[in-house]
Amino acid sequence: MFKSKVAELLGLKYPIFQGGMAWVATAELAAAVSNAGGLGIIGSGNMNGELLKKEIDKARKLTDKPFGVNLLLLNPFIDELVALLEKEKVSVVTTGAGNPGKYVERFKAVGTKIFPIAPTVALAKRLERLSVDGIIVEGGEAGGHIGEINSFVLTPLVEENISLPVIAAGGITDGRGVVAAMALGADAVQIGTRFVVATECIVHPNYKKAIIDSDARDAVVTGRSTGHPVRCLKNKLTREFDRLEKEGSSKEEIERLGTGKLRAAVVDGDIGWGSVMMGQSAGLVKKEQSAKEIIEEIFSEAEKIIYNLQSKIVK
Ligand SMILES: Cc1cc2nc3c(=O)[nH]c(=O)nc-3n(C[C@H](O)[C@H](O)[C@H](O)COP(=O)(O)O)c2cc1C
């Protein structure tokens, strides 16, 4: 249907990754996305090896299709997780929060494909030298931890500076976003926020409702002063972050406020004081659907748009 080097390399029906989201992207969601023809990705967040092993085992019971694991390189258990993944030989590893350089050869040796996330051209160029399999380019519209450059500029900038396939992330929700990403040079897309409201996603119903009810302006950024900006729903927590940042509070104090807050939103449904991570694309997410419905809707829409665009050319 859609020509994509990454889809071909990984044996996917559709060139789409579901973002590996800490606490949110469990085996249930990852398996549902993989079963629907995309690449499901377990978000390992701050898990230790034992917890991640359980998720991988669960995913393997739920799907026989390829799936991935997202690693946060700042996780204190990172070495334990890398050793586990060497044994488990999952199809794909994606990495966030830094440069996975020292682990790349170990993954390649066991046949695991590796796709780091880059929010800047400079990091994308450094990562290309490691001979990874592609770069996930995440624009500042995205949910969760973000960079400053938005997808419309970042995707073509990275694409013209590297020769690896680019997977565009940040602000993509539907067929329009997929076609735009392809026009900007992406070979595949990664979507986070829309998959948070998938039926198979285990987040608390309050979290899903908050995304569905949100406007794009509700997805604000906190933590710029600490160097770790995060995009999430504007609520009591983000107002408190703003207050601390304006007062010039220490980085430690600001970071302490964030501790345990994503869990509070995901597990307890606390959308007032929890960190309801979501991207600006929340403004385009209108209902809960299964992962299969989401993916099929996106790509049938994309196909129609591409056909219709041809009629714009006046000969
Ligand atoms: C709730 C949430 C949690 C996230 N957690 C992670 C994470 O643990 N690791 C990571 O690399 N990216 C994380 N992300 C980013 C996503 O993987 C994805 O790149 C991003 O959501 C794409 O942009 P979108 O939200 O506009 O679709 C998270 C995003 C959200 C919304």
The ligand as an ORCA input file, in Angstrom:
! r2SCAN-3c Opt
* xyz 0 1
  C       1.983      9.840     27.790
  C       3.234      9.869     26.990
  C       4.372      9.238     27.480
  C       5.537      9.208     26.719
  N       6.627      8.528     27.187
  C       7.726      8.369     26.412
  C       8.794      7.535     26.831
  O       8.768      6.933     27.902
  N       9.861      7.402     25.993
  C       9.922      8.042     24.772
  O      10.920      7.880     24.060
  N       8.899      8.824     24.337
  C       7.807      8.990     25.122
  N       6.734      9.736     24.665
  C       6.778     10.281     23.281
  C       6.087      9.306     22.290
  O       6.802      8.101     22.215
  C       5.908      9.881     20.873
  O       7.150     10.117     20.253
  C       5.115     11.186     20.883
  O       3.985     11.043     21.690
  C       4.678     11.542     19.459
  O       3.971     12.744     19.426
  P       2.360     12.862     19.584
  O       2.129     12.777     21.069
  O       2.065     14.202     19.033
  O       1.746     11.725     18.836
  C       5.568      9.841     25.447
  C       4.420     10.488     24.970
  C       3.268     10.514     25.715
  C       2.041     11.196     25.146
*
